[in-house]
Amino acid sequence: MDFIQERITTIHDFRIDEMTIISSLEKISKERPMTLLIPMLYKEIHGNTLESIAKQINGSTYLHNVVIALAADNEQQYIEVKQFFSRLTIPYLIIWCNGPAVNQVMNDLKNKELDLTYFSGKGKDTWISLGVATLDSYAVAMHDADIVSYARILPAKLFYPVVDPDLDFFFNKGYYARIDMEKLIMYGRVYRLMLSPLLNTLLEKTNSHSDFLKYMCAFKYPLSGEFCMTSDLALNIRIPGDWGLEVGILAEVFKNITFKRTCQIDLEFYEHKHRSFKRDTEDGISKMIKDITKTIFRNLVEIDGFDINEAFLQSIIVQYKRIAQDHIRQYHADALCNRLNYNRHNEECIVEDISRLMLISGREYINNPTRMRLPDWKRAISAMPDIRQRLKEAALYDFDTYN
């Protein structure tokens, strides 16, 4: 594992200077245009989070464009989002990803025998918007719309290692500490209690012979929604159409580029809005856990030739619970020594729920192992050569039509 960790460059934030980076990006942008992609739901315009993001983005003068990947239920919601983003002073494009104009393009693609109409959610919205964003950009960075403590240095950190010719990475992943220093709460439960112990369980199962698993463990926070990649890479990867998006993108990067062209960068401390863990539901964190589990299993089959069967699942669950409990002892010690608010019993209960969800999702994967992911953009372009331009025209049509 150490070898792979060394090959994936980690850029630490010791004293990164905001003005120096932004000045450099302004010069680089003349030759290497940059587009920022933000997937969002309609409801996110009603908090103060997105308002702060929009204000800070206006200071990112190096950006060629901002693409908003919007999921909205109706025309009125679209109009409200359009009015909200009128505060942007830099070029932007709102793509109503589940709106009539975009749906018409997707139906035309279906008639070309490439049917993506049964996909929905963040994965599909990201896929659509990546296609448009890559039309005239060297690199595309993406971050979520629920970042509470947003600063304009964030997208600059994502872009810089990819667009600077002296660095010239193809992919950059953001990571950050999931600790609220004011409330003294440890967040990041899906990573801490599910993904990290699951990856370590699978490594034990393979006697550390899987380069894919070691690669996944090399990332400090693989579930972060903040990353940047070259447009060429974006056109050549397949991504899940569900909550396995972030893990699925990392898996595709593993398949498509060498370790030395991949990096991760320290985004320091900042706050996202946090989802509650609700038992016995298919929403939120529960669905995320199931989708991530399926994405990991699917890639283990594709890359390492694993045989995912009932016996395998049962043994994985037993080992997972042991390793997760070891992690909890570590978190409990960290919490006590750092005076953090930590409910060990609650975390133990969550691990029990996660193990149940992983067993369910594993069985679902066994019953339907060939569930289609979104195709790479090269495939879509071969079916409909002008599809990216048509999607952009659909977005512009909506912008001119709905007032």
C-alpha positions, -999 to +999 in steps of 0.1 A: +000+000+000+029+024+008+041+022-028+007+033-042+003+060-015+036+074-026+027+074-063-005+094-056+008+129-048-007+146-018-005+184-018-006+198+017-017+233+026+011+246+047+010+282+034-009+283+001-013+319-009-047+327-023-038+358-043-007+341-059-027+311-070-056+332-084-032+355-102-015+324-118-048+309-128-058+342-145-027+339-167-031+302-174-068+306-182-060+323-215-045+290-228-064+265-206-100+276-200-116+263-167-153+256-160-167+251-125-196+226-123-221+227-094-249+201-091-278+213-071-314+208-061-340+236-063-344+237-025-308+247-020-314+283-030-335+288+002-305+286+026-277+310+031-251+284+019-255+288-019-258+326-015-223+326+001-210+304-027-223+327-054-207+357-037-173+341-035-175+327-071-178+363-084-142+368-072-130+338-092-121+359-122-101+332-139-132+310-145-143+307-181-177+295-171-199+282-143-223+254-151-252+249-127-266+213-130-301+218-117-328+193-106-361+212-104-397+198-104-414+225-125-411+257-145-416+280-114-387+264-096-365+268-126-374+305-128-366+310-091-332+294-096-326+316-126-334+347-106-312+336-078-281+332-101-286+366-117-263+378-090-234+361-107-211+386-125-191+360-144-204+338-173-227+310-162-251+284-177-280+268-159-289+233-172-323+221-161-313+185-162-348+170-158-366+197-177-385+192-210-359+206-233-331+184-220-355+154-217-362+158-254-325+155-263-323+124-241-353+109-259-336+115-292-305+097-279-328+069-268-340+067-304-304+062-314-305+030-292-287+045-263-314+048-235-305+068-204-340+080-197-344+056-167-315+072-148-322+101-125-304+120-097-270+135-091-251+110-113-271+117-144-271+155-138-233+154-134-230+133-166-252+158-186-233+188-173-199+173-178-207+169-215-216+205-219-188+218-197-162+200-217-172+217-250-149+246-245-128+239-214-094+224-207-105+213-172-137+210-152-139+212-114-169+202-094-181+208-059-214+204-040-239+232-033-241+226+004-207+239+016-213+262+046-179+278+050-171+284+013-141+305+002-130+314-033-097+296-027-115+262-028-121+260-066-087+275-072-070+247-052-089+221-073-079+236-106-043+246-100-026+212-100-045+202-132-041+233-153-006+246-142+018+233-170+045+226-144+023+203-124+000+190-152-020+164-133-050+148-150-071+144-118-072+162-085-093+151-055-101+174-026-100+163+010-107+180+043-113+173+080-148+164+089-148+180+123-169+209+135-144+228+156-171+250+172-196+223+181-167+198+186-185+171+166-169+144+144-187+140+111-181+119+080-199+089+093-203+071+059-166+072+054-156+066+090-181+038+098-187+023+064-163+029+036-130+029+055-136-003+075-151-020+044-120-012+023-098-025+051-119-056+054-116-063+017-079-058+018-076-084+045-097-107+024-073-104-005-041-105+016-034-069+004-030-081-032-056-057-048-040-026-062-075-011-067-082-014-030-048+000-020-054+029-044-088+036-028-072+035+007-046+061-005-072+088-007-077+107+026-114+113+019-127+094-011-163+105-006-157+142-010-177+158-039-148+181-047-125+172-076-111+185-109-101+166-141-091+174-177-119+175-202-103+147-221-105+124-190-141+135-183-151+123-218-135+089-213-149+077-179-181+060-170-198+071-138-226+056-117-260+072-120-266+070-082-250+078-048-219+058-058-208+087-079-177+098-060-164+062-055-173+053-091-153+083-104-122+073-084-125+038-098-127+051-134-096+073-128-078+041-116-087+024-149-078+053-172-047+071-159-014+063-141-010+070-104+016+097-110-009+118-129-033+117-100-032+139-069-052+150-039-051+184-022-058+197+013-089+219+014-085+224+052-115+226+076-148+235+062-184+226+068-210+209+047-246+205+057-250+171+073-276+144+067-292+125+095-291+087+096-326+074+094-332+037+099-355+016+078-357+041+050-343+041+014-335+078+015-304+098+024-275+080+040-291+045+038-294+047+001-258+061-002-244+032+018-262+007-005-251+024-037-215+027-026-214-009-016-226-020-050-201+003-067-172-012-047-184-048-055-189-041-092-153-027-095-138-056-076-154-079-101-143-058-131-107-051-119-098-080-097-121-108-109-138-113-075-165-138-071-193-120-052-216-147-037-235-153-005-207-170+013-184-141+004-210-116+017-214-133+050-177-135+057-172-098+047-200-087+071-184-106+100-149-091+093-164-056+086-181-054+120-149-064+138-128-038+119-155-011+123-155-017+161-117-013+161-122+021+143-148+031+169-123+025+197-099+048+179-125+075+174-135+072+211-099+077+222-094+107+198-126+122+211-117+119+248-082+133+242-094+162+221-126+169+242-149+161+213-186+153+218-188+116+209-216+090+214-198+056+212-231+037+217-248+055+188-219+048+165-219+011+175-257+010+166-250+027+132-224+000+124-251-027+130-274-008+107-247-004+081-238-041+081-275-049+075-276-025+046-244-038+031-258-074+032-290-063+015-271-043-012-247-072-017-276-096-024-292-070-047-259-069-066-257-107-069-292-107-083-285-079-108-247-077-114-249-061-149-269-030-140-258-005-166-238+026-156-239+058-176-218+054-207-186+074-213-192+105-234-172+091-263-199+064-266-227+090-265-210+112-291-206+082-314-244+077-312-252+114-316-223+135-327-239+168-318-254+158-284-233+181-263-241+211-284-278+202-284-278+199-246-262+234-244-288+248-268-315+232-247-301+250-216-300+283-235-335+278-248-348+274-212-329+305-201-345+326-229-380+310-225-388+310-188-389+345-172 
